[in-house]
Amino acid sequence: MTVRPAAGVEHILLPAVRDIGDGFQVRRSLPSAMRRSVGPFIFLDSFGPVTFTAGEGMDTRPHPHIGLSTLSYLIEGEIVHRDSEGFVQAIEPGAVTLMTAGRGIVHSERTAPATRSTGHRLFGFQSWIALPAQHEETDPGFQHVAAEALPRIEGDGIDLRLIAGSLLGRRAPTRTFSDLFNADVILQDGARLRVDAEHVERAAYIVDGAVEAVSEDGLFRKDQLVVFQPGAEIVLRAVGPARLMLLGGEPLDGRRHIYWNFVSSRRERIEQAARDWREGRFPAVPGETEFIPLPDSLPKPAAPRAV
């Protein structure tokens, strides 16, 4: 869904609610009918805040990916990541995990037993970053960056934590294959944030509160993804306390097909990945016996969505 944009704004997108499996719902801003990607970001999911009672939690069973990196960032709660490369990592608020699927990886995301035993909240983001065509078949890998290792810019009512890529002269230690940026920004009431045009494609997801475009008509509210026009001068001002996720980068280097959890510039590669998962040829996650089967609607090589 979209709303009428202000000057300097290309689209204002409202997320759709999606069930990603096992009853876990997310708000999905990308892809949408109006906008398939922003820079190399082809999926943007936000989840929560959701409150779990004692004994409840997240249980996303093992599932495969190819041709992308997943970037996970929590504001509240904890998720335990396990993958077929043998990595096991607790994801905590403020830290970043970047899983590169490349030629193929399988992972699960679950609530830790100790956290599950008590009531808890979960709130965070996961994005998919399409790999450049020349790196789609790279070796799978995993990186965890602690919160204190991420660049932070503070002052004038702004607290910006750079999650990935480069922005405002700073670079995050997160290893990426594309020219991109992703930042968590907290703004005090009245604080102004200039979103420089150093990257071709730029967007801001309003996590909480509201912001307005200085000298323009337009108020952007919670859960809207605001996509800016390339080269436009953008200054955002917080209307009350606000929080944003900034993201973007260089446009994709060509069309991408998306088929369930698979991304590739080559449709036949996705068809092969679907067959491989159905026939059990992906590696297993150590210690896991469950898995998410290929959806019944997808086994035929008919029509992957294109970005």
C-alpha positions, -999 to 999 in steps of 0.1 A, spaced: 0 0 0 12 35 -7 3 71 3 8 103 -16 45 114 -13 59 148 -6 84 167 -27 118 149 -27 100 116 -19 95 89 -45 73 65 -25 57 62 9 51 24 15 30 8 41 41 -27 51 20 -58 45 17 -84 73 32 -118 63 34 -152 80 69 -164 74 63 -198 89 54 -215 121 29 -187 129 55 -160 131 43 -127 115 63 -98 102 56 -64 86 71 -65 51 79 -32 35 100 -46 7 93 -59 -19 61 -41 -26 40 -36 -57 54 0 -61 90 -7 -51 109 -40 -54 142 -29 -38 161 0 -24 198 -3 -33 207 -40 -29 180 -44 -2 153 -66 -16 135 -76 16 128 -55 47 109 -72 75 101 -57 110 88 -79 138 73 -70 171 72 -57 196 56 -90 205 53 -102 241 58 -139 248 45 -155 280 66 -181 298 70 -212 277 65 -193 244 90 -181 219 102 -180 183 108 -212 165 118 -207 129 129 -242 118 158 -248 94 153 -234 59 177 -227 30 189 -196 12 210 -188 -19 223 -156 -35 218 -132 -7 230 -120 27 206 -118 57 211 -89 81 195 -93 116 193 -65 141 173 -65 174 160 -37 195 146 -59 222 149 -96 230 172 -124 220 173 -150 191 197 -179 188 210 -184 152 223 -218 141 234 -226 106 248 -254 84 283 -240 86 283 -247 123 278 -212 136 258 -208 168 252 -172 179 229 -155 204 216 -123 187 212 -95 213 199 -59 211 223 -35 193 245 -62 178 244 -72 141 246 -106 125 252 -110 88 248 -144 72 260 -148 36 242 -176 18 261 -175 -14 259 -209 -31 237 -222 -2 232 -222 35 206 -235 59 198 -218 92 173 -218 121 162 -190 145 149 -198 179 143 -185 214 169 -198 238 156 -222 265 165 -198 294 147 -169 277 117 -191 268 113 -201 305 103 -165 314 80 -139 298 99 -117 273 96 -93 244 110 -95 209 114 -65 185 137 -62 156 145 -62 119 158 -86 92 167 -76 57 178 -95 27 207 -80 6 210 -94 -29 246 -103 -37 262 -89 -68 259 -113 -97 297 -121 -96 294 -131 -59 261 -150 -60 279 -184 -57 304 -173 -31 312 -195 -1 286 -193 27 296 -175 59 285 -157 90 296 -126 109 286 -113 143 295 -77 153 290 -66 189 271 -34 196 302 -16 209 321 -23 177 296 -4 155 304 32 146 282 57 165 275 93 158 260 114 186 252 151 190 225 177 184 198 153 195 209 125 172 222 91 182 231 72 150 245 36 151 259 24 117 249 -12 113 264 -19 78 282 -1 50 293 35 50 276 68 59 286 103 69 323 94 66 321 63 88 322 26 79 308 -3 98 330 -35 102 302 -56 88 315 -74 57 293 -67 27 297 -72 -11 278 -40 -22 280 -2 -18 253 2 8 243 17 42 221 7 71 217 27 103 196 28 134 188 65 143 172 78 175 161 115 174 151 138 202 121 161 197 130 187 171 164 171 161 173 175 124 189 147 104 204 154 69 201 123 47 230 131 23 228 120 -14 261 101 -12 242 69 -21 219 67 -52 190 50 -35 179 60 0 150 52 23 139 56 60 117 32 79 99 50 107 103 27 137 86 49 162 72 84 164 70 107 134 93 129 114 87 157 88 106 168 58 120 203 65 107 230 41 84 204 25 48 193 30 48 158 46 46 140 79 60 105 80 47 82 107 54 48 124 58 18 101 60 39 69 90 32 45 98 66 29 118 62 -3 136 94 -14 143 106 -49 179 102 -61 199 133 -55 172 151 -36 182 173 -6 165 156 24 165 170 59 142 152 84 130 168 117 116 147 146 81 156 157 85 143 192 110 116 200 114 93 169 134 63 157 144 55 121 161 27 102 180 42 72 190 20 43 200 21 7 230 20 -16 238 15 -53 211 0 -74 211 -37 -82 234 -48 -110 205 -64 -129 172 -82 -124 168 -107 -95 144 -136 -93 129 -144 -59 114 -178 -52 106 -186 -16 139 -181 2 161 -182 -29 174 -152 -48 194 -153 -81 200 -134 -113 194 -168 -130 160 -183 -130 173 -218 -136 196 -215 -105 165 -210 -84 148 -240 -99 178 -261 -91 178 -248 -55 142 -257 -51 148 -293 -64 179 -296 -41 159 -286 -10 130 -309 -19 153 -338 -24 175 -332 7 207 -321 -10 213 -290 12 236 -294 42 219 -299 76 221 -276 106 241 -296 133 218 -306 162 186 -299 143 162 -325 129 132 -303 119 130 -283 87 105 -261 67 94 -280 36 93 -263 2 58 -248 -1 34 -268 -22 27 -237 -44 63 -234 -55 77 -268 -67 70 -261 -104 96 -240 -122 68 -216 -135 72 -181 -123 97 -167 -97 90 -131 -89 115 -107 -105 130 -76 -89 
